[in-house]
């Protein structure tokens, strides 16, 4: 069954073809004969309760620099689509939240992946706190006394924005780091929200494992190893992708969170695990599909489309 599929994303001209999971999903959809349409979030509108977007027919090719062709733009009701992939990158700000409200008006008649209401209610660094026993000690606060007490208890900590992404503004603070006061002032001036403080996990030097779950089931993983002299393992920050298998502890983590993901309609999810500790549950625009396949792992894009097609056929 051929589907009409719209992808809501940052403009396709800006993506890194070799590393972009959205592109992997588009290639697989096209291979299956689905009709693709492209639009950016700013091209959405709602009038009298009906959601529209200015979409362009899209064809893709796995060739950097010549990876897409767009057709003539046309304003359509998004209910004409069978599927919308919500794949714009964070920041998870009010523009992102508003997009989830608009897409919620068309879901599930048009299947939105992931479910927009649950994406809105499951920010990666907050949703994960539903499973505190799987996590390292974690504080969410902007209160100086709370942060000082947490730091006094654990000494070596990591501080990062609550709604950040891609490893931006992630800092390690050792017990005697004299930069703490200045960093607190900087975060206070930069972020209106609370931020995340976690016990530092020394094993991060061996890798931060990105595990992909499809409809609540573990599908594959890649180990992201920080570059020399950097705390962050994100591949956009220079982290190196390495093949990996799942440990018993990691399978246990996936089994624990899987039912909640399925219940919330979160078909494509990426979790981050360091030394058996769950640190984030990414539901907005997870990455890792192309790296996993390139390193000899499964074709997870195909698994995702199997689930989407099954949902549409139900």
C-alpha positions as CSV (number, residue, x, y, z in Angstrom):
1,X,0.0,0.0,0.0
2,X,1.5,3.3,-1.2
3,X,1.3,6.1,1.4
4,X,1.4,9.8,1.1
5,X,4.1,10.9,3.6
6,X,4.9,14.4,4.6
7,X,8.1,15.2,6.5
8,X,8.2,18.2,8.8
9,X,11.9,19.1,9.2
10,X,14.6,21.7,9.0
11,X,15.2,22.3,5.3
12,X,16.5,19.2,3.7
13,X,19.3,21.2,2.0
14,X,20.9,21.7,5.4
15,X,21.2,18.0,6.5
16,X,24.3,15.8,6.7
17,X,23.3,13.0,4.4
18,X,25.7,10.4,5.8
19,X,24.6,10.9,9.4
20,X,21.0,12.0,9.2
21,X,18.3,9.5,10.5
22,X,15.5,11.4,8.8
23,X,17.3,10.9,5.4
24,X,17.5,7.1,6.2
25,X,13.7,7.1,6.7
26,X,13.1,9.0,3.5
27,X,15.3,6.7,1.5
28,X,13.4,3.7,2.8
29,X,10.0,5.2,2.3
30,X,10.9,6.0,-1.3
31,X,12.2,2.5,-1.8
32,X,8.8,1.2,-0.7
33,X,7.0,3.4,-3.2
34,X,5.5,5.9,-0.8
35,X,5.0,9.5,-2.1
36,X,7.1,12.0,-0.2
37,X,6.4,15.6,0.6
38,X,8.6,18.2,2.3
39,X,7.9,21.2,4.4
40,X,9.5,23.3,7.2
41,X,7.7,24.0,10.4
42,X,7.2,27.7,9.6
43,X,5.1,26.7,6.6
44,X,2.3,25.3,8.8
45,X,-0.9,27.2,9.5
46,X,-4.2,26.6,11.2
47,X,-7.4,28.3,10.0
48,X,-10.8,27.6,11.5
49,X,-9.4,24.5,13.2
50,X,-8.0,23.0,10.0
51,X,-4.2,22.5,9.7
52,X,-2.5,23.3,6.4
53,X,1.1,23.3,5.2
54,X,2.9,24.5,2.0
55,X,4.4,21.2,0.9
56,X,6.8,20.3,-2.0
57,X,6.9,16.8,-3.6
58,X,10.3,15.3,-2.7
59,X,12.6,12.7,-4.3
60,X,15.8,11.7,-2.5
61,X,19.1,10.2,-3.6
62,X,21.9,8.9,-1.5
63,X,24.5,11.3,-2.9
64,X,25.9,14.1,-0.8
65,X,25.4,17.5,-2.5
66,X,22.7,16.1,-4.9
67,X,20.6,14.3,-2.3
68,X,17.1,15.9,-3.0
69,X,14.8,17.3,-5.6
70,X,11.8,19.4,-4.7
71,X,8.7,19.9,-6.9
72,X,6.3,22.9,-7.0
73,X,5.0,24.1,-3.7
74,X,1.3,23.6,-2.9
75,X,-0.8,24.5,0.1
76,X,-2.8,21.5,1.3
77,X,-4.7,20.3,4.4
78,X,-2.3,17.9,6.2
79,X,-5.3,15.6,6.7
80,X,-4.6,14.6,3.0
81,X,-1.5,12.9,4.2
82,X,-1.4,9.3,5.5
83,X,1.7,10.0,7.6
84,X,3.5,13.0,8.9
85,X,7.1,12.5,10.2
86,X,7.8,15.2,12.8
87,X,11.5,15.4,12.4
88,X,12.7,19.0,13.0
89,X,15.6,19.2,15.4
90,X,15.3,20.9,18.8
91,X,15.6,23.3,20.6
92,X,12.5,22.2,22.4
93,X,11.1,25.7,22.7
94,X,7.6,27.3,22.3
95,X,7.8,27.0,18.5
96,X,8.4,23.3,18.9
97,X,5.6,23.0,21.4
98,X,3.2,24.9,19.1
99,X,4.0,22.6,16.3
100,X,2.9,19.6,18.4
101,X,-0.4,21.4,19.2
102,X,-1.1,21.9,15.5
103,X,-0.1,18.3,14.6
104,X,-2.3,17.0,17.4
105,X,-5.3,18.3,15.5
106,X,-4.7,15.9,12.6
107,X,-3.5,12.8,14.6
108,X,-4.4,9.9,14.5
109,X,-6.5,10.3,11.3
110,X,-3.1,11.3,9.8
111,X,-0.5,9.2,11.7
112,X,2.1,11.6,13.2
113,X,5.4,9.9,14.1
114,X,6.0,10.4,17.0
115,X,2.6,11.1,18.6
116,X,2.8,14.9,18.9
117,X,1.0,15.1,22.3
118,X,3.3,12.7,23.9
119,X,6.4,14.3,22.3
120,X,5.3,17.5,23.9
121,X,4.8,15.8,27.3
122,X,8.0,13.8,27.2
123,X,11.0,16.1,27.0
124,X,14.1,13.9,26.9
125,X,15.6,15.0,30.2
126,X,12.3,15.0,32.1
127,X,10.6,11.9,30.7
128,X,13.6,9.9,31.8
129,X,13.0,10.8,35.4
130,X,10.0,8.5,35.4
131,X,12.6,5.7,35.8
132,X,14.9,7.1,38.6
133,X,16.2,3.7,39.6
134,X,17.7,3.3,36.1
135,X,19.5,6.7,36.2
136,X,22.5,8.2,37.9
137,X,21.7,10.6,40.7
138,X,20.0,13.5,39.0
139,X,18.8,17.0,40.1
140,X,16.6,19.3,38.1
141,X,16.8,22.8,39.6
142,X,18.1,26.3,39.2
143,X,18.2,26.9,43.0
144,X,21.8,27.6,44.1
145,X,21.3,25.9,47.5
146,X,20.0,22.8,45.9
147,X,22.8,22.6,43.4
148,X,25.5,23.2,46.1
149,X,24.0,20.5,48.2
150,X,24.0,18.0,45.3
151,X,27.5,18.9,44.4
152,X,28.7,18.5,48.0
153,X,27.2,15.1,48.1
154,X,28.6,13.8,44.8
155,X,31.6,16.0,44.1
156,X,32.2,15.4,40.4
157,X,29.1,16.4,38.5
158,X,27.8,17.3,35.0
159,X,25.7,20.4,34.4
160,X,23.6,20.8,31.2
161,X,20.5,22.7,30.0
162,X,17.2,21.0,30.5
163,X,16.1,21.6,26.9
164,X,19.5,21.5,25.2
165,X,20.5,19.1,22.5
166,X,23.6,17.8,20.6
167,X,25.9,18.2,23.6
168,X,25.7,22.0,23.6
169,X,26.6,23.7,26.9
170,X,27.4,20.4,28.8
171,X,30.0,21.0,31.5
172,X,31.8,18.8,34.0
173,X,32.5,20.3,37.4
174,X,34.9,18.6,39.7
175,X,34.6,19.0,43.5
176,X,37.2,21.8,43.7
177,X,36.4,23.5,40.4
178,X,36.6,27.3,41.0
179,X,34.5,28.0,37.9
180,X,31.3,26.8,39.5
181,X,30.2,30.3,40.6
182,X,30.8,31.8,37.2
183,X,29.1,28.9,35.4
184,X,26.1,29.2,37.7
185,X,25.8,32.9,36.8
186,X,26.2,32.1,33.1
187,X,23.4,29.5,33.2
188,X,21.2,31.7,35.2
189,X,21.5,34.5,32.7
190,X,21.2,32.2,29.6
191,X,18.4,29.8,30.6
192,X,15.0,30.7,32.1
193,X,14.3,27.0,32.8
194,X,15.9,24.8,35.5
195,X,18.9,22.8,34.3
196,X,20.1,19.3,34.9
197,X,22.9,18.3,37.3
198,X,24.0,14.7,37.3
199,X,26.7,12.7,39.0
200,X,29.6,12.4,36.6
201,X,30.1,8.9,35.2
202,X,33.8,8.3,34.5
203,X,33.0,5.4,32.2
204,X,31.8,8.0,29.6
205,X,35.4,7.9,28.3
206,X,34.6,4.4,27.0
207,X,31.4,5.5,25.3
208,X,27.9,6.8,25.6
209,X,25.7,4.1,24.0
210,X,22.8,5.2,21.8
211,X,20.2,2.5,21.7
212,X,17.3,2.7,19.2
213,X,13.9,1.3,20.2
214,X,11.1,0.7,17.6
215,X,7.7,0.7,19.1
216,X,9.1,-0.1,22.5
217,X,11.5,-2.8,21.4
218,X,15.3,-2.7,21.3
219,X,16.4,-2.6,17.6
220,X,20.1,-1.7,17.6
221,X,22.8,0.4,19.1
222,X,26.0,2.4,18.4
223,X,28.7,3.3,21.0
224,X,29.7,7.0,20.7
225,X,33.2,7.6,22.1
226,X,34.3,11.1,23.0
227,X,37.2,12.6,21.1
228,X,40.4,13.3,22.9
229,X,40.1,16.1,25.4
230,X,36.2,16.4,25.2
231,X,33.6,15.3,27.6
232,X,30.9,14.9,25.0
233,X,30.3,11.8,22.9
234,X,27.7,13.3,20.5
235,X,28.7,12.6,16.9
236,X,28.0,16.2,16.0
237,X,30.6,17.2,18.6
238,X,33.3,14.8,17.2
239,X,32.3,11.6,18.9
240,X,33.4,8.5,17.1
241,X,30.8,5.8,16.2
242,X,31.8,2.3,17.2
243,X,29.9,-1.0,16.8
244,X,28.5,-2.5,20.0
245,X,26.2,-5.2,21.4
246,X,23.6,-4.7,24.1
247,X,24.4,-5.9,27.7
248,X,22.0,-7.7,29.9
249,X,21.6,-4.4,31.9
250,X,20.8,-2.5,28.7
251,X,18.2,-5.0,27.6
252,X,16.7,-4.7,31.1
253,X,16.5,-0.9,30.7
254,X,14.8,-1.4,27.3
255,X,12.3,-3.9,28.7
256,X,11.4,-1.5,31.5
257,X,10.7,1.5,29.4
258,X,9.3,-0.2,26.3
259,X,5.7,-0.5,27.5
260,X,5.5,3.2,28.3
261,X,6.9,4.1,24.8
262,X,4.3,1.9,23.1
263,X,1.5,3.3,25.2
264,X,2.5,6.8,24.3
265,X,2.7,6.1,20.5
266,X,6.5,6.8,20.5
267,X,7.5,4.6,17.6
268,X,11.0,5.9,17.0
269,X,13.0,6.5,20.2
270,X,16.7,6.8,21.0
271,X,18.0,6.3,24.6
272,X,21.4,7.2,26.0
273,X,23.1,4.8,28.4
274,X,26.5,5.2,30.1
275,X,27.9,2.3,32.0
276,X,24.4,0.8,32.6
277,X,22.9,4.2,33.6
278,X,20.0,5.6,31.6
279,X,20.6,9.4,31.0
280,X,18.1,10.5,28.3
281,X,15.1,9.3,26.4
282,X,15.1,11.1,23.0
283,X,11.7,11.3,21.4
284,X,11.9,14.4,19.2
285,X,14.4,13.6,16.4
286,X,16.6,10.7,17.5
287,X,19.8,10.0,15.5
288,X,21.9,6.9,14.9
289,X,20.1,4.9,12.2
290,X,22.8,5.4,9.5
291,X,25.7,4.9,11.8
292,X,24.2,1.6,13.1
293,X,23.7,0.2,9.6
294,X,27.1,1.5,8.4
295,X,28.8,-0.5,11.2
296,X,27.1,-3.7,10.2
297,X,24.0,-3.4,12.4
298,X,20.4,-3.8,11.4
299,X,18.4,-1.7,9.0
300,X,16.3,0.1,11.6
301,X,14.7,2.5,9.1
302,X,13.1,-0.6,7.5
303,X,11.8,-1.7,10.9
304,X,10.3,1.7,11.6
305,X,8.5,1.7,8.3
306,X,7.2,-1.9,9.0
307,X,5.6,-0.5,12.2
308,X,4.2,2.6,10.5
309,X,2.7,0.6,7.7
310,X,1.1,-1.8,10.2
311,X,-0.4,1.1,12.0
312,X,-1.9,2.5,8.8
313,X,-3.3,-0.9,7.8
314,X,-4.9,-1.5,11.2
